[in-house]
Amino acid sequence: MADNKKNKRNNRNNNDSDYNPRFRKMRKKVCPLCADKNLVLDYKNAEQIRKFVNDKGKILPRRATGACAKHQRDITLAVKRARQIAVLPYTAE
């Protein structure tokens, strides 16, 4: 009888050695620029670049945007160029 209760508890654990019921595994984010091959990053398009900048004007990291390393470098370059020509502000007031 006690063995049955123990087995029922073990069945809930998803059979993973690192299973923790408090934390769910996050689904891996897909790079928005890799997913849509027709999307071209343009530093003159403020609406497009604002997706990669937070409300304070900082560039969001890869873990927040889900961009791959190659496209994160492109995003950074586009944001910096947009700031230079005053399409985006350096900071929010």
N, CA, C and O atoms as CSV, one atom per row, in Angstrom:
chain,resi,resn,atom,element,x,y,z
A,1,MET,N,N,0.825,-1.187,0.000
A,1,MET,CA,C,0.000,0.000,0.000
A,1,MET,C,C,0.870,1.253,0.000
A,1,MET,O,O,0.629,2.184,-0.768
A,2,ALA,N,N,1.863,1.270,0.847
A,2,ALA,CA,C,2.749,2.436,0.906
A,2,ALA,C,C,3.569,2.561,-0.375
A,2,ALA,O,O,3.896,3.666,-0.807
A,3,ASP,N,N,3.900,1.412,-0.979
A,3,ASP,CA,C,4.654,1.435,-2.236
A,3,ASP,C,C,3.837,2.062,-3.365
A,3,ASP,O,O,4.399,2.740,-4.225
A,4,ASN,N,N,2.521,1.847,-3.377
A,4,ASN,CA,C,1.671,2.424,-4.421
A,4,ASN,C,C,1.653,3.944,-4.337
A,4,ASN,O,O,1.707,4.623,-5.362
A,5,LYS,N,N,1.577,4.479,-3.128
A,5,LYS,CA,C,1.594,5.936,-2.952
A,5,LYS,C,C,2.916,6.516,-3.413
A,5,LYS,O,O,2.955,7.571,-4.046
A,6,LYS,N,N,3.996,5.824,-3.094
A,6,LYS,CA,C,5.312,6.298,-3.499
A,6,LYS,C,C,5.446,6.295,-5.020
A,6,LYS,O,O,6.004,7.231,-5.592
A,7,ASN,N,N,4.943,5.258,-5.679
A,7,ASN,CA,C,5.002,5.185,-7.137
A,7,ASN,C,C,4.155,6.261,-7.794
A,7,ASN,O,O,4.549,6.801,-8.827
A,8,LYS,N,N,3.018,6.584,-7.231
A,8,LYS,CA,C,2.167,7.632,-7.797
A,8,LYS,C,C,2.871,8.989,-7.729
A,8,LYS,O,O,2.784,9.786,-8.663
A,9,ARG,N,N,3.548,9.237,-6.651
A,9,ARG,CA,C,4.289,10.497,-6.517
A,9,ARG,C,C,5.410,10.581,-7.545
A,9,ARG,O,O,5.620,11.638,-8.140
A,10,ASN,N,N,6.119,9.504,-7.758
A,10,ASN,CA,C,7.224,9.489,-8.705
A,10,ASN,C,C,6.751,9.646,-10.142
A,10,ASN,O,O,7.492,10.166,-10.976
A,11,ASN,N,N,5.538,9.209,-10.449
A,11,ASN,CA,C,5.016,9.332,-11.801
A,11,ASN,C,C,4.749,10.782,-12.189
A,11,ASN,O,O,4.759,11.106,-13.376
A,12,ARG,N,N,4.517,11.639,-11.242
A,12,ARG,CA,C,4.252,13.052,-11.510
A,12,ARG,C,C,5.506,13.827,-11.896
A,12,ARG,O,O,5.402,14.940,-12.411
A,13,ASN,N,N,6.659,13.279,-11.666
A,13,ASN,CA,C,7.908,14.016,-11.820
A,13,ASN,C,C,8.424,14.113,-13.251
A,13,ASN,O,O,9.547,14.575,-13.454
A,14,ASN,N,N,7.660,13.703,-14.236
A,14,ASN,CA,C,8.065,13.783,-15.646
A,14,ASN,C,C,9.338,13.013,-15.947
A,14,ASN,O,O,9.902,13.164,-17.031
A,15,ASN,N,N,9.804,12.193,-15.015
A,15,ASN,CA,C,10.989,11.358,-15.195
A,15,ASN,C,C,12.234,12.148,-15.576
A,15,ASN,O,O,13.132,11.591,-16.207
A,16,ASP,N,N,12.318,13.413,-15.218
A,16,ASP,CA,C,13.522,14.214,-15.446
A,16,ASP,C,C,14.315,14.292,-14.157
A,16,ASP,O,O,13.744,14.447,-13.078
A,17,SER,N,N,15.617,14.187,-14.266
A,17,SER,CA,C,16.447,14.241,-13.068
A,17,SER,C,C,16.509,15.661,-12.494
A,17,SER,O,O,16.687,15.833,-11.288
A,18,ASP,N,N,16.360,16.686,-13.360
A,18,ASP,CA,C,16.436,18.075,-12.893
A,18,ASP,C,C,15.049,18.714,-12.798
A,18,ASP,O,O,14.925,19.936,-12.871
A,19,TYR,N,N,14.019,17.904,-12.640
A,19,TYR,CA,C,12.646,18.407,-12.572
A,19,TYR,C,C,12.432,19.162,-11.277
A,19,TYR,O,O,12.771,18.673,-10.200
A,20,ASN,N,N,11.866,20.359,-11.386
A,20,ASN,CA,C,11.512,21.150,-10.226
A,20,ASN,C,C,10.105,21.697,-10.470
A,20,ASN,O,O,9.900,22.444,-11.427
A,21,PRO,N,N,9.136,21.344,-9.629
A,21,PRO,CA,C,7.755,21.756,-9.898
A,21,PRO,C,C,7.533,23.263,-9.807
A,21,PRO,O,O,6.523,23.752,-10.313
A,22,ARG,N,N,8.423,24.008,-9.191
A,22,ARG,CA,C,8.262,25.460,-9.085
A,22,ARG,C,C,8.583,26.187,-10.384
A,22,ARG,O,O,8.011,27.239,-10.667
A,23,PHE,N,N,9.485,25.636,-11.164
A,23,PHE,CA,C,9.935,26.306,-12.375
A,23,PHE,C,C,9.555,25.495,-13.604
A,23,PHE,O,O,9.900,24.320,-13.725
A,24,ARG,N,N,8.837,26.148,-14.513
A,24,ARG,CA,C,8.519,25.493,-15.774
A,24,ARG,C,C,9.616,25.794,-16.773
A,24,ARG,O,O,10.209,26.873,-16.746
A,25,LYS,N,N,9.885,24.859,-17.642
A,25,LYS,CA,C,10.891,25.094,-18.660
A,25,LYS,C,C,10.322,26.051,-19.691
A,25,LYS,O,O,9.220,25.845,-20.199
A,26,MET,N,N,11.073,27.097,-19.998
A,26,MET,CA,C,10.634,28.085,-20.971
A,26,MET,C,C,10.897,27.547,-22.370
A,26,MET,O,O,11.903,26.881,-22.615
A,27,ARG,N,N,9.979,27.846,-23.281
A,27,ARG,CA,C,10.178,27.466,-24.668
A,27,ARG,C,C,11.228,28.373,-25.277
A,27,ARG,O,O,11.234,29.579,-25.027
A,28,LYS,N,N,12.103,27.807,-26.063
A,28,LYS,CA,C,13.172,28.587,-26.659
A,28,LYS,C,C,12.592,29.598,-27.627
A,28,LYS,O,O,11.761,29.258,-28.470
A,29,LYS,N,N,13.034,30.851,-27.504
A,29,LYS,CA,C,12.536,31.905,-28.378
A,29,LYS,C,C,13.158,31.762,-29.757
A,29,LYS,O,O,14.307,31.345,-29.902
A,30,VAL,N,N,12.386,32.113,-30.747
A,30,VAL,CA,C,12.846,32.032,-32.124
A,30,VAL,C,C,13.203,33.436,-32.583
A,30,VAL,O,O,12.471,34.388,-32.311
A,31,CYS,N,N,14.313,33.567,-33.269
A,31,CYS,CA,C,14.772,34.856,-33.761
A,31,CYS,C,C,13.724,35.422,-34.724
A,31,CYS,O,O,13.371,34.760,-35.701
A,32,PRO,N,N,13.217,36.642,-34.466
A,32,PRO,CA,C,12.199,37.213,-35.348
A,32,PRO,C,C,12.731,37.512,-36.742
A,32,PRO,O,O,11.965,37.517,-37.706
A,33,LEU,N,N,14.016,37.757,-36.862
A,33,LEU,CA,C,14.594,38.063,-38.170
A,33,LEU,C,C,14.901,36.795,-38.958
A,33,LEU,O,O,14.860,36.810,-40.189
A,34,CYS,N,N,15.207,35.700,-38.271
A,34,CYS,CA,C,15.422,34.422,-38.951
A,34,CYS,C,C,14.085,33.801,-39.353
A,34,CYS,O,O,13.981,33.163,-40.401
A,35,ALA,N,N,13.063,33.991,-38.513
A,35,ALA,CA,C,11.764,33.368,-38.768
A,35,ALA,C,C,11.107,33.944,-40.015
A,35,ALA,O,O,10.510,33.209,-40.802
A,36,ASP,N,N,11.216,35.260,-40.198
A,36,ASP,CA,C,10.612,35.907,-41.360
A,36,ASP,C,C,11.728,36.356,-42.286
A,36,ASP,O,O,12.381,37.372,-42.048
A,37,LYS,N,N,11.936,35.590,-43.337
A,37,LYS,CA,C,13.050,35.873,-44.258
A,37,LYS,C,C,12.847,37.183,-45.023
A,37,LYS,O,O,13.818,37.779,-45.488
A,38,ASN,N,N,11.599,37.639,-45.159
A,38,ASN,CA,C,11.321,38.864,-45.908
A,38,ASN,C,C,11.550,40.124,-45.068
A,38,ASN,O,O,11.628,41.225,-45.613
A,39,LEU,N,N,11.657,39.968,-43.761
A,39,LEU,CA,C,11.852,41.107,-42.871
A,39,LEU,C,C,13.293,41.597,-42.952
A,39,LEU,O,O,14.229,40.846,-42.676
A,40,VAL,N,N,13.462,42.858,-43.330
A,40,VAL,CA,C,14.782,43.465,-43.413
A,40,VAL,C,C,14.828,44.580,-42.386
A,40,VAL,O,O,13.948,45.441,-42.355
A,41,LEU,N,N,15.845,44.566,-41.552
A,41,LEU,CA,C,15.992,45.576,-40.507
A,41,LEU,C,C,16.462,46.882,-41.121
A,41,LEU,O,O,17.501,46.921,-41.781
A,42,ASP,N,N,15.699,47.964,-40.908
A,42,ASP,CA,C,16.020,49.265,-41.481
A,42,ASP,C,C,16.138,50.273,-40.343
A,42,ASP,O,O,15.205,50.434,-39.556
A,43,TYR,N,N,17.270,50.947,-40.253
A,43,TYR,CA,C,17.482,51.887,-39.155
A,43,TYR,C,C,16.616,53.140,-39.291
A,43,TYR,O,O,16.471,53.886,-38.322
A,44,LYS,N,N,16.047,53.385,-40.452
A,44,LYS,CA,C,15.190,54.562,-40.647
A,44,LYS,C,C,13.743,54.292,-40.241
A,44,LYS,O,O,12.941,55.222,-40.153
A,45,ASN,N,N,13.408,53.048,-39.998
A,45,ASN,CA,C,12.057,52.656,-39.609
A,45,ASN,C,C,11.979,52.581,-38.084
A,45,ASN,O,O,12.375,51.579,-37.488
A,46,ALA,N,N,11.471,53.635,-37.458
A,46,ALA,CA,C,11.448,53.724,-35.999
A,46,ALA,C,C,10.494,52.708,-35.379
A,46,ALA,O,O,10.783,52.167,-34.312
A,47,GLU,N,N,9.366,52.442,-36.027
A,47,GLU,CA,C,8.396,51.477,-35.487
A,47,GLU,C,C,9.006,50.084,-35.367
A,47,GLU,O,O,8.754,49.367,-34.398
A,48,GLN,N,N,9.790,49.719,-36.333
A,48,GLN,CA,C,10.407,48.394,-36.345
A,48,GLN,C,C,11.482,48.283,-35.267
A,48,GLN,O,O,11.596,47.254,-34.600
A,49,ILE,N,N,12.258,49.331,-35.102
A,49,ILE,CA,C,13.378,49.292,-34.152
A,49,ILE,C,C,12.898,49.414,-32.709
A,49,ILE,O,O,13.572,48.927,-31.801
A,50,ARG,N,N,11.750,50.052,-32.474
A,50,ARG,CA,C,11.254,50.232,-31.110
A,50,ARG,C,C,10.939,48.904,-30.432
A,50,ARG,O,O,10.877,48.841,-29.204
A,51,LYS,N,N,10.740,47.847,-31.205
A,51,LYS,CA,C,10.478,46.523,-30.628
A,51,LYS,C,C,11.706,45.995,-29.891
A,51,LYS,O,O,11.580,45.151,-29.004
A,52,PHE,N,N,12.880,46.481,-30.247
A,52,PHE,CA,C,14.126,45.984,-29.678
A,52,PHE,C,C,14.730,46.951,-28.664
A,52,PHE,O,O,15.870,46.769,-28.238
A,53,VAL,N,N,13.970,47.981,-28.274
A,53,VAL,CA,C,14.441,48.983,-27.320
A,53,VAL,C,C,13.405,49.093,-26.213
A,53,VAL,O,O,12.206,49.106,-26.491
A,54,ASN,N,N,13.850,49.174,-24.954
A,54,ASN,CA,C,12.886,49.285,-23.861
A,54,ASN,C,C,12.419,50.728,-23.701
A,54,ASN,O,O,12.825,51.603,-24.466
A,55,ASP,N,N,11.572,50.975,-22.715
A,55,ASP,CA,C,10.977,52.302,-22.545
A,55,ASP,C,C,11.992,53.360,-22.108
A,55,ASP,O,O,11.748,54.556,-22.268
A,56,LYS,N,N,13.121,52.928,-21.563
A,56,LYS,CA,C,14.167,53.885,-21.186
A,56,LYS,C,C,15.120,54.192,-22.330
A,56,LYS,O,O,15.961,55.084,-22.219
A,57,GLY,N,N,14.991,53.462,-23.422
A,57,GLY,CA,C,15.856,53.690,-24.575
A,57,GLY,C,C,17.026,52.736,-24.662
A,57,GLY,O,O,17.886,52.890,-25.530
A,58,LYS,N,N,17.078,51.749,-23.777
A,58,LYS,CA,C,18.177,50.782,-23.798
A,58,LYS,C,C,17.878,49.664,-24.783
A,58,LYS,O,O,16.720,49.300,-24.987
A,59,ILE,N,N,18.918,49.126,-25.388
A,59,ILE,CA,C,18.777,48.007,-26.310
A,59,ILE,C,C,18.519,46.747,-25.490
A,59,ILE,O,O,19.250,46.447,-24.546
A,60,LEU,N,N,17.466,46.012,-25.865
A,60,LEU,CA,C,17.122,44.797,-25.134
A,60,LEU,C,C,18.132,43.687,-25.429
A,60,LEU,O,O,18.633,43.594,-26.549
A,61,PRO,N,N,18.434,42.849,-24.443
A,61,PRO,CA,C,19.395,41.756,-24.651
A,61,PRO,C,C,18.779,40.626,-25.467
A,61,PRO,O,O,17.572,40.594,-25.706
A,62,ARG,N,N,19.630,39.708,-25.883
A,62,ARG,CA,C,19.196,38.566,-26.690
A,62,ARG,C,C,18.186,37.704,-25.964
A,62,ARG,O,O,17.263,37.178,-26.586
A,63,ARG,N,N,18.342,37.550,-24.671
A,63,ARG,CA,C,17.421,36.688,-23.933
A,63,ARG,C,C,16.018,37.278,-23.880
A,63,ARG,O,O,15.048,36.545,-23.684
A,64,ALA,N,N,15.895,38.596,-24.053
A,64,ALA,CA,C,14.576,39.240,-24.067
A,64,ALA,C,C,13.978,39.276,-25.470
A,64,ALA,O,O,12.777,39.057,-25.633
A,65,THR,N,N,14.796,39.547,-26.483
A,65,THR,CA,C,14.288,39.650,-27.845
A,65,THR,C,C,14.193,38.295,-28.518
A,65,THR,O,O,13.358,38.103,-29.402
A,66,GLY,N,N,15.027,37.359,-28.120
A,66,GLY,CA,C,15.049,36.046,-28.745
A,66,GLY,C,C,15.844,36.027,-30.039
A,66,GLY,O,O,15.793,35.043,-30.778
A,67,ALA,N,N,16.578,37.097,-30.329
A,67,ALA,CA,C,17.355,37.183,-31.569
A,67,ALA,C,C,18.611,36.322,-31.474
A,67,ALA,O,O,19.161,36.105,-30.394
A,68,CYS,N,N,19.044,35.842,-32.626
A,68,CYS,CA,C,20.287,35.085,-32.665
A,68,CYS,C,C,21.456,36.081,-32.590
A,68,CYS,O,O,21.245,37.289,-32.704
A,69,ALA,N,N,22.650,35.595,-32.405
A,69,ALA,CA,C,23.819,36.459,-32.211
A,69,ALA,C,C,24.059,37.347,-33.426
A,69,ALA,O,O,24.362,38.531,-33.282
A,70,LYS,N,N,23.926,36.787,-34.598
A,70,LYS,CA,C,24.156,37.547,-35.831
A,70,LYS,C,C,23.161,38.704,-35.949
A,70,LYS,O,O,23.548,39.833,-36.252
A,71,HIS,N,N,21.893,38.420,-35.710
A,71,HIS,CA,C,20.883,39.461,-35.855
A,71,HIS,C,C,20.895,40.435,-34.677
A,71,HIS,O,O,20.499,41.589,-34.837
A,72,GLN,N,N,21.337,39.998,-33.504
A,72,GLN,CA,C,21.454,40.929,-32.383
A,72,GLN,C,C,22.506,41.986,-32.685
A,72,GLN,O,O,22.339,43.145,-32.307
A,73,ARG,N,N,23.585,41.606,-33.360
A,73,ARG,CA,C,24.588,42.592,-33.773
A,73,ARG,C,C,23.988,43.573,-34.778
A,73,ARG,O,O,24.274,44.769,-34.726
A,74,ASP,N,N,23.160,43.071,-35.689
A,74,ASP,CA,C,22.491,43.942,-36.659
A,74,ASP,C,C,21.507,44.891,-35.975
A,74,ASP,O,O,21.399,46.060,-36.347
A,75,ILE,N,N,20.798,44.382,-34.979
A,75,ILE,CA,C,19.853,45.214,-34.227
A,75,ILE,C,C,20.593,46.332,-33.514
A,75,ILE,O,O,20.164,47.486,-33.550
A,76,THR,N,N,21.701,45.998,-32.867
A,76,THR,CA,C,22.499,46.990,-32.145
A,76,THR,C,C,23.005,48.073,-33.088
A,76,THR,O,O,22.951,49.259,-32.762
A,77,LEU,N,N,23.490,47.672,-34.243
A,77,LEU,CA,C,23.990,48.625,-35.222
A,77,LEU,C,C,22.867,49.523,-35.726
A,77,LEU,O,O,23.061,50.729,-35.879
A,78,ALA,N,N,21.689,48.946,-35.987
A,78,ALA,CA,C,20.554,49.733,-36.474
A,78,ALA,C,C,20.075,50.732,-35.429
A,78,ALA,O,O,19.743,51.869,-35.764
A,79,VAL,N,N,20.036,50.312,-34.155
A,79,VAL,CA,C,19.602,51.214,-33.085
A,79,VAL,C,C,20.587,52.369,-32.933
A,79,VAL,O,O,20.181,53.521,-32.776
A,80,LYS,N,N,21.870,52.062,-32.979
A,80,LYS,CA,C,22.883,53.112,-32.837
A,80,LYS,C,C,22.838,54.090,-34.000
A,80,LYS,O,O,23.016,55.293,-33.806
A,81,ARG,N,N,22.601,53.585,-35.212
A,81,ARG,CA,C,22.473,54.467,-36.369
A,81,ARG,C,C,21.222,55.329,-36.266
A,81,ARG,O,O,21.248,56.510,-36.612
A,82,ALA,N,N,20.125,54.740,-35.791
A,82,ALA,CA,C,18.880,55.489,-35.632
A,82,ALA,C,C,19.029,56.580,-34.580
A,82,ALA,O,O,18.460,57.660,-34.731
A,83,ARG,N,N,19.767,56.323,-33.541
A,83,ARG,CA,C,20.024,57.347,-32.528
A,83,ARG,C,C,20.858,58.483,-33.118
A,83,ARG,O,O,20.625,59.656,-32.825
A,84,GLN,N,N,21.822,58.121,-33.944
A,84,GLN,CA,C,22.735,59.103,-34.526
A,84,GLN,C,C,21.991,60.096,-35.420
A,84,GLN,O,O,22.306,61.287,-35.418
A,85,ILE,N,N,21.011,59.616,-36.179
A,85,ILE,CA,C,20.275,60.519,-37.071
A,85,ILE,C,C,18.973,61.011,-36.428
A,85,ILE,O,O,18.122,61.570,-37.119
A,86,ALA,N,N,18.810,60.814,-35.137
A,86,ALA,CA,C,17.709,61.336,-34.322
A,86,ALA,C,C,16.361,60.711,-34.663
A,86,ALA,O,O,15.326,61.363,-34.520
A,87,VAL,N,N,16.359,59.468,-35.110
A,87,VAL,CA,C,15.103,58.750,-35.298
A,87,VAL,C,C,14.649,58.188,-33.953
A,87,VAL,O,O,13.455,58.154,-33.657
A,88,LEU,N,N,15.611,57.748,-33.143
A,88,LEU,CA,C,15.356,57.270,-31.799
A,88,LEU,C,C,16.104,58.139,-30.799
A,88,LEU,O,O,17.203,58.609,-31.094
A,89,PRO,N,N,15.529,58.359,-29.624
A,89,PRO,CA,C,16.257,59.111,-28.599
A,89,PRO,C,C,17.300,58.229,-27.903
A,89,PRO,O,O,17.150,57.008,-27.848
A,90,TYR,N,N,18.336,58.842,-27.385
A,90,TYR,CA,C,19.329,58.098,-26.616
A,90,TYR,C,C,18.740,57.644,-25.277
A,90,TYR,O,O,19.000,56.526,-24.833
A,91,THR,N,N,17.956,58.500,-24.639
A,91,THR,CA,C,17.295,58.160,-23.385
A,91,THR,C,C,15.871,58.696,-23.408
A,91,THR,O,O,15.548,59.603,-24.175
A,92,ALA,N,N,15.031,58.127,-22.565
A,92,ALA,CA,C,13.662,58.632,-22.409
A,92,ALA,C,C,13.675,59.668,-21.288
A,92,ALA,O,O,14.368,59.514,-20.283
A,93,GLU,N,N,12.905,60.705,-21.482
A,93,GLU,CA,C,12.876,61.750,-20.455
A,93,GLU,C,C,11.781,61.584,-19.479
A,93,GLU,O,O,11.643,62.394,-18.563
